[in-house]
Amino acid sequence: MLQPLEEDLWVAPMAHGLATALDIAGAAPRRSLRRTPAVTTVDGRAAADLRLLGAAPAAHPYLGLLNPAPAARRATAAWRMGRLRTTLPLLALDLTADVDRHLAELPAPAELLSGRLLASLSWGRAVLSALHAQESLAGALLGQGSGTTAVGEALAVLCEARAAEPDDDRLTARHPVLLALLPPTLGPRPPLPEPPALTSAPRGTAVLPTREALRLRVRWVQEMQASLVRELARRLAAGGLLDDPDRVALLRWRELTAAGDGQGLPADLPERLPRPPRGELPAAFRLAQGWPVAEPGRRRAPTAGQGAGGGFGSGTAWHGTGERPRFPVLVVRALDPALAPLLPGLTGLVAETGSVLSHLAVLAREYQVPTAVGVPGALDRFPAGTRLTVDGGTGAVEVVRMTAVDGPPATGGADRTEGMAS
């Protein structure tokens, strides 16, 4: 659940960056990009426009065949993308170097004047837009490179450094790559996950592929913004303008900048309440007067999904509540980063929504948990206690049907796979 200021700091730049990437790629007309945000929030939860991102069919696909504009747009975009393929790695290198230099030269928040705090926050919003745009284009043009991820590097560091430093804050300050394991928040920072039992030695963030390097900088800039906002909130509270520093998250960006300019806080701020945790959004929906209305998805095969890696596993479906099975396959509706503590020991992860690049999907892959995302109706089709197999390569999720002659399962073999009767 995102609070209002978190939306303005992080979702708005993402939407602008994705719109820039879609425009460069010729994936959508500029009129649509101006009218419809690629990413928005619905009652505090982030949502993406599936049609704008090309993940859902257009409302009138046959009419599009009669329109010559898309072909011309794609031809122009193909020329731009061909040139960009060769220049993007250097552009990304320059951008990441600029971000690293700015973050390294920025003094501690307590040492900054309020004007400098707001200026750095504004810089963060602008550079996040550029980072998201280049990160999206890098994924489309350059792929995943060596396969090394920031999360993998962070887990390797965590595995080696945890014994020497049990305090999360000191450990993260010493090794900023660990922020890749945590979602951004203006509230209290969640704890780091448990380190894996085995992982490769860290190679350093300098060897990350282009897309992963950009994603890591996104996370660093978000953390910089969070630290600056907390310092502003402390000063507003010390000046008697804010009764609780945590309530700064209820402001909008324009309201925070107005307060920093000495214009005071909104009169209705004492009446505002934090958004409480609510149910997850449907996997696919349309907006009716700002509220989601679920739409039935297209018919898909029972095992349809997208593999997010982690190999092959089998076990017993578990929805995250109640007694944890011996070989649990966690089945969820959405890839909530708060589920990270449940990953160690899973033999599979199945989600109705999400991307292979979702925070939890990347983390699960580094834990070698077979993961399938975008599996329609997973919660309903796979009740708790159902025996499942999960293929992290193909995204196939299948129910294992036992017969009377099969007998009880054997439990030897791979540590991520529950033994199956033949």
C-alpha positions as CSV (number, residue, x, y, z in Angstrom):
1,M,0.0,0.0,0.0
2,L,1.5,3.3,-1.1
3,Q,0.8,6.5,0.7
4,P,0.2,9.7,-1.3
5,L,3.8,11.1,-1.1
6,E,5.2,7.7,-2.0
7,E,3.0,7.7,-5.1
8,D,4.3,11.2,-6.1
9,L,7.9,10.3,-5.4
10,W,8.1,6.9,-7.1
11,V,5.1,6.1,-9.2
12,A,4.9,9.4,-11.1
13,P,8.5,9.2,-12.3
14,M,8.0,5.6,-13.3
15,A,4.9,6.4,-15.4
16,H,6.8,9.3,-17.1
17,G,9.9,7.1,-17.8
18,L,7.8,4.3,-19.2
19,A,5.9,6.7,-21.4
20,T,9.2,8.0,-22.8
21,A,10.3,4.5,-23.5
22,L,7.0,3.6,-25.2
23,D,7.2,6.7,-27.3
24,I,10.8,6.0,-28.4
25,A,9.9,2.4,-29.2
26,G,6.8,3.5,-31.2
27,A,4.7,1.1,-29.1
28,A,1.9,3.6,-28.6
29,P,0.7,6.9,-30.1
30,R,1.7,10.0,-28.3
31,R,-2.0,11.0,-28.0
32,S,-2.6,7.8,-25.9
33,L,0.5,8.4,-23.9
34,R,-0.6,11.9,-23.0
35,R,-4.1,10.7,-22.1
36,T,-3.4,7.5,-20.3
37,P,-0.6,6.9,-17.8
38,A,1.4,3.6,-18.3
39,V,1.4,3.2,-14.5
40,T,-1.0,4.6,-12.0
41,T,-2.3,3.8,-8.5
42,V,-5.7,2.5,-7.6
43,D,-6.5,3.2,-3.9
44,G,-2.8,3.0,-3.0
45,R,-1.8,0.0,-5.1
46,A,0.3,0.4,-8.3
47,A,-1.3,-0.8,-11.5
48,A,-0.1,-0.9,-15.2
49,D,-2.2,-0.2,-18.3
50,L,-2.1,-3.6,-20.0
51,R,-3.2,-2.3,-23.4
52,L,-0.7,0.5,-23.5
53,L,2.1,-1.9,-22.6
54,G,1.0,-4.3,-25.3
55,A,0.0,-7.1,-22.8
56,A,-3.7,-7.0,-23.7
57,P,-5.4,-6.7,-27.1
58,A,-6.7,-3.4,-28.3
59,A,-10.4,-2.6,-27.9
60,H,-10.9,-2.5,-31.7
61,P,-8.1,-4.5,-33.2
62,Y,-9.7,-4.7,-36.7
63,L,-10.0,-1.0,-37.0
64,G,-6.3,-0.7,-36.3
65,L,-5.6,-2.7,-39.6
66,L,-7.2,0.2,-41.6
67,N,-5.0,2.8,-39.9
68,P,-1.7,3.5,-41.7
69,A,-0.3,5.5,-38.8
70,P,0.9,2.5,-36.7
71,A,3.0,1.1,-39.6
72,A,4.7,4.5,-40.2
73,R,5.2,4.9,-36.5
74,R,6.9,1.5,-36.2
75,A,9.1,2.3,-39.2
76,T,10.3,5.5,-37.6
77,A,10.7,3.7,-34.2
78,A,12.7,0.9,-35.8
79,W,15.2,3.4,-37.2
80,R,15.5,5.1,-33.7
81,M,15.8,1.7,-31.9
82,G,18.5,0.5,-34.3
83,R,20.6,3.5,-33.5
84,L,19.8,3.3,-29.8
85,R,20.9,-0.3,-29.6
86,T,24.5,0.7,-30.1
87,T,24.4,3.9,-28.0
88,L,22.3,2.8,-25.0
89,P,25.1,1.1,-23.1
90,L,27.2,4.3,-23.2
91,L,24.2,6.4,-22.3
92,A,23.4,4.1,-19.4
93,L,27.0,4.2,-18.2
94,D,27.0,8.0,-18.2
95,L,23.6,8.1,-16.3
96,T,24.7,5.6,-13.7
97,A,28.0,7.5,-13.2
98,D,26.1,10.8,-12.8
99,V,23.8,9.2,-10.2
100,D,26.8,7.6,-8.3
101,R,28.6,10.9,-8.3
102,H,25.6,12.9,-7.0
103,L,24.9,10.3,-4.3
104,A,28.5,10.2,-3.2
105,E,28.8,14.0,-3.0
106,L,25.5,14.6,-1.2
107,P,26.1,15.4,2.5
108,A,24.2,13.7,5.3
109,P,20.5,14.9,5.3
110,A,21.0,16.6,8.7
111,E,23.7,18.8,7.2
112,L,21.6,20.2,4.4
113,L,19.5,23.3,4.4
114,S,15.9,22.8,3.7
115,G,16.2,24.3,0.2
116,R,18.9,21.8,-0.7
117,L,16.8,19.0,0.7
118,L,14.0,19.9,-1.6
119,A,16.3,20.4,-4.6
120,S,17.8,17.0,-4.1
121,L,14.3,15.5,-3.9
122,S,13.4,17.2,-7.1
123,W,16.6,15.9,-8.8
124,G,15.6,12.4,-7.6
125,R,12.2,12.6,-9.3
126,A,13.8,13.8,-12.5
127,V,16.6,11.2,-12.6
128,L,14.2,8.4,-11.7
129,S,12.3,9.1,-14.8
130,A,15.5,8.8,-16.9
131,L,16.5,5.7,-15.1
132,H,13.1,4.0,-15.7
133,A,13.1,5.0,-19.3
134,Q,16.6,3.6,-20.0
135,E,15.9,0.5,-17.9
136,S,12.9,-0.3,-19.9
137,L,14.7,0.2,-23.2
138,A,17.7,-1.8,-22.0
139,G,15.3,-4.7,-21.3
140,A,13.9,-4.5,-24.8
141,L,17.1,-4.0,-26.7
142,L,19.9,-5.6,-24.6
143,G,18.2,-8.5,-22.7
144,Q,19.5,-9.7,-19.4
145,G,23.2,-9.8,-20.3
146,S,25.2,-12.2,-18.2
147,G,22.2,-13.1,-16.0
148,T,23.9,-11.5,-12.9
149,T,21.4,-9.5,-10.8
150,A,21.7,-7.0,-8.1
151,V,19.6,-9.2,-5.9
152,G,22.1,-12.1,-6.4
153,E,25.0,-9.8,-5.5
154,A,23.1,-8.6,-2.4
155,L,22.4,-12.2,-1.3
156,A,26.0,-13.1,-1.7
157,V,27.1,-10.1,0.4
158,L,24.5,-10.9,3.0
159,C,25.6,-14.5,3.2
160,E,29.2,-13.4,3.9
161,A,28.7,-10.3,6.0
162,R,25.8,-11.2,8.2
163,A,27.9,-13.0,10.8
164,A,30.2,-10.1,11.3
165,E,27.4,-7.4,11.5
166,P,24.0,-8.4,12.9
167,D,22.5,-4.9,12.7
168,D,20.6,-4.3,9.5
169,D,21.1,-0.5,9.3
170,R,24.9,-0.7,9.8
171,L,25.1,-3.6,7.4
172,T,23.1,-1.8,4.7
173,A,25.1,1.5,5.1
174,R,28.3,-0.5,4.6
175,H,27.0,-2.5,1.6
176,P,24.4,-0.4,-0.3
177,V,23.7,-3.2,-2.7
178,L,21.7,-4.8,0.1
179,L,19.0,-2.3,-0.7
180,A,18.1,-4.4,-3.7
181,L,16.6,-6.8,-1.2
182,L,14.2,-4.3,0.2
183,P,11.2,-2.4,-1.3
184,P,11.2,1.4,-0.9
185,T,9.2,3.0,1.8
186,L,8.9,6.2,3.8
187,G,7.9,4.2,6.8
188,P,10.2,1.9,8.9
189,R,12.6,-0.1,6.8
190,P,11.6,-3.8,6.7
191,P,14.2,-6.3,8.0
192,L,16.6,-8.0,5.6
193,P,15.7,-11.5,4.5
194,E,17.5,-14.5,5.9
195,P,20.7,-15.2,4.0
196,P,20.7,-18.4,1.8
197,A,22.7,-21.3,2.9
198,L,24.8,-21.4,-0.3
199,T,25.5,-18.7,-2.8
200,S,28.3,-17.5,-5.1
201,A,30.9,-15.1,-4.0
202,P,30.0,-11.4,-4.7
203,R,31.6,-10.0,-7.9
204,G,30.8,-6.3,-7.3
205,T,28.1,-4.1,-8.7
206,A,30.5,-2.8,-11.4
207,V,30.0,-6.0,-13.5
208,L,26.2,-5.9,-13.5
209,P,24.4,-6.0,-16.9
210,T,23.1,-2.6,-18.1
211,R,19.5,-3.2,-17.0
212,E,20.5,-4.4,-13.5
213,A,22.8,-1.5,-13.0
214,L,20.0,0.9,-13.8
215,R,17.5,-0.9,-11.6
216,L,20.0,-0.8,-8.7
217,R,20.4,3.0,-9.1
218,V,16.6,3.4,-9.1
219,R,16.6,1.7,-5.7
220,W,19.5,3.9,-4.4
221,V,17.8,7.1,-5.5
222,Q,14.5,6.0,-3.8
223,E,16.4,5.4,-0.6
224,M,18.1,8.8,-0.8
225,Q,14.7,10.4,-1.2
226,A,13.3,8.5,1.8
227,S,16.2,9.7,4.0
228,L,15.6,13.3,2.9
229,V,11.9,13.2,3.5
230,R,12.5,11.8,7.0
231,E,14.8,14.7,7.7
232,L,12.2,17.2,6.4
233,A,9.6,15.6,8.5
234,R,11.8,15.8,11.6
235,R,12.3,19.5,11.0
236,L,8.6,20.1,10.5
237,A,7.8,18.3,13.7
238,A,10.5,20.2,15.6
239,G,8.9,23.5,14.3
240,G,5.5,22.4,15.6
241,L,4.0,22.1,12.1
242,L,3.7,18.3,12.2
243,D,2.5,16.4,15.2
244,D,4.0,13.1,14.0
245,P,6.9,12.8,11.5
246,D,5.4,9.6,10.1
247,R,2.4,11.7,8.8
248,V,4.6,13.4,6.2
249,A,3.7,10.4,3.9
250,L,0.1,11.8,3.8
251,L,1.2,14.9,2.0
252,R,1.4,15.4,-1.8
253,W,4.6,16.5,-3.4
254,R,3.3,20.0,-4.1
255,E,2.2,20.3,-0.5
256,L,5.6,19.2,0.8
257,T,7.4,21.7,-1.4
258,A,5.0,24.5,-0.3
259,A,5.8,23.7,3.3
260,G,9.5,23.8,2.5
261,D,9.0,27.2,1.0
262,G,7.4,28.4,4.3
263,Q,3.7,28.3,3.1
264,G,2.7,26.0,5.9
265,L,0.9,22.6,5.8
266,P,-2.6,21.9,4.5
267,A,-5.4,22.7,7.0
268,D,-7.0,19.3,6.6
269,L,-3.8,17.3,7.3
270,P,-4.9,16.5,10.9
271,E,-8.0,14.8,9.5
272,R,-6.1,12.7,7.0
273,L,-5.6,9.0,7.7
274,P,-3.0,6.6,6.4
275,R,-4.3,4.1,3.9
276,P,-5.0,0.9,5.6
277,P,-4.1,-2.5,4.1
278,R,-6.8,-3.6,1.7
279,G,-7.4,-6.5,-0.5
280,E,-5.3,-7.0,-3.6
281,L,-6.4,-5.7,-7.0
282,P,-7.8,-8.2,-9.5
283,A,-5.4,-9.7,-11.9
284,A,-7.0,-7.7,-14.8
285,F,-9.6,-5.0,-14.5
286,R,-11.0,-1.8,-16.0
287,L,-11.6,1.4,-14.0
288,A,-15.1,2.6,-13.5
289,Q,-15.2,6.0,-11.8
290,G,-11.8,5.3,-10.3
291,W,-12.7,1.9,-8.9
292,P,-11.5,-1.5,-10.3
293,V,-14.1,-3.7,-12.0
294,A,-12.7,-7.2,-12.7
295,E,-12.7,-8.4,-16.3
296,P,-12.7,-12.1,-17.2
297,G,-9.4,-12.9,-18.8
298,R,-9.0,-14.8,-22.0
299,R,-9.2,-18.6,-21.8
300,R,-5.9,-20.1,-21.2
301,A,-4.5,-23.6,-20.6
302,P,-4.6,-24.7,-17.0
303,T,-0.8,-24.7,-16.7
304,A,-0.4,-21.3,-18.5
305,G,2.0,-18.9,-16.9
306,Q,5.4,-17.4,-17.3
307,G,8.5,-19.0,-16.0
308,A,10.6,-16.7,-13.7
309,G,13.5,-19.2,-13.2
310,G,14.6,-21.2,-10.2
311,G,14.5,-24.7,-11.8
312,F,11.9,-27.4,-11.3
313,G,10.1,-28.3,-8.0
314,S,7.2,-30.0,-6.5
315,G,5.3,-29.9,-3.2
316,T,2.1,-29.0,-1.5
317,A,0.2,-25.9,-2.2
318,W,0.2,-23.4,0.6
319,H,-1.5,-20.0,0.7
320,G,0.8,-18.5,3.3
321,T,-1.5,-19.0,6.3
322,G,-2.0,-21.9,8.6
323,E,0.4,-24.7,9.1
324,R,3.3,-24.7,6.6
325,P,3.7,-28.0,4.8
326,R,7.0,-29.9,4.7
327,F,7.5,-29.1,1.0
328,P,5.5,-25.9,0.5
329,V,4.6,-24.4,-2.9
330,L,3.5,-20.9,-2.0
331,V,0.4,-19.8,-4.1
332,V,-0.5,-16.1,-4.0
333,R,-2.4,-13.6,-5.9
334,A,0.3,-10.9,-6.1
335,L,4.1,-10.9,-5.6
336,D,4.1,-8.7,-2.4
337,P,7.7,-7.9,-1.3
338,A,6.5,-8.5,2.2
339,L,6.5,-12.3,1.4
340,A,10.3,-12.3,1.1
341,P,10.8,-13.9,4.6
342,L,8.7,-16.9,3.4
343,L,11.0,-17.8,0.5
344,P,13.7,-19.9,2.3
345,G,12.6,-23.5,2.1
346,L,9.9,-23.1,-0.6
347,T,9.8,-25.8,-3.3
348,G,7.9,-23.4,-5.6
349,L,6.2,-20.1,-5.9
350,V,3.1,-19.5,-8.0
351,A,1.4,-16.1,-8.5
352,E,-1.7,-15.0,-10.4
353,T,-0.1,-11.7,-11.4
354,G,3.3,-10.1,-11.6
355,S,6.3,-10.0,-13.9
356,V,9.5,-12.1,-14.0
357,L,11.2,-8.8,-13.0
358,S,9.1,-8.2,-10.0
359,H,11.1,-7.7,-6.8
360,L,9.9,-11.0,-5.2
361,A,10.3,-13.0,-8.5
362,V,13.9,-11.9,-8.8
363,L,14.5,-12.7,-5.1
364,A,12.9,-16.1,-5.5
365,R,15.1,-16.9,-8.4
366,E,18.2,-16.1,-6.5
367,Y,17.0,-18.4,-3.7
368,Q,16.6,-21.1,-6.4
369,V,12.8,-21.3,-5.8
370,P,11.0,-22.5,-9.0
371,T,8.7,-19.6,-9.8
372,A,5.8,-19.1,-12.2
373,V,4.0,-15.8,-12.6
374,G,0.8,-14.8,-14.4
375,V,-0.9,-18.1,-13.7
376,P,-4.7,-17.4,-14.1
377,G,-6.9,-18.2,-11.1
378,A,-4.1,-19.9,-9.2
379,L,-5.7,-19.4,-5.8
380,D,-8.9,-21.0,-6.9
381,R,-7.5,-23.8,-9.0
382,F,-4.8,-24.8,-6.5
383,P,-6.4,-25.0,-3.0
384,A,-4.2,-25.4,0.0
385,G,-3.0,-29.0,0.2
386,T,-3.0,-29.7,-3.5
387,R,0.1,-31.5,-4.7
388,L,1.8,-29.4,-7.5
389,T,4.8,-29.3,-9.8
390,V,6.2,-26.0,-10.8
391,D,8.5,-25.5,-13.8
392,G,10.4,-22.2,-13.4
393,G,11.6,-22.4,-17.0
394,T,8.3,-22.8,-18.8
395,G,5.9,-21.4,-16.2
396,A,3.9,-24.7,-16.2
397,V,2.1,-25.5,-13.0
398,E,0.4,-28.9,-12.9
399,V,-1.6,-30.8,-10.3
400,V,-0.2,-34.2,-9.4
401,R,-2.9,-36.8,-9.3
402,M,-2.1,-39.8,-7.1
403,T,-3.7,-43.2,-7.6
404,A,-4.3,-45.9,-5.1
405,V,-1.4,-48.0,-6.5
406,D,1.1,-45.2,-6.3
407,G,1.5,-45.4,-2.5
408,P,3.0,-42.7,-0.4
409,P,5.6,-40.3,-1.9
410,A,9.3,-40.9,-1.5
411,T,11.2,-37.9,-0.3
412,G,14.6,-38.3,-1.7
413,G,16.3,-36.3,-4.5
414,A,16.7,-32.6,-4.9
415,D,16.3,-30.3,-2.0
416,R,13.8,-28.2,-3.9
417,T,11.6,-31.1,-5.0
418,E,9.3,-33.3,-3.0
419,G,9.7,-36.9,-4.0
420,M,7.0,-38.1,-6.4
421,A,5.6,-41.5,-6.9
422,S,6.1,-42.7,-10.5
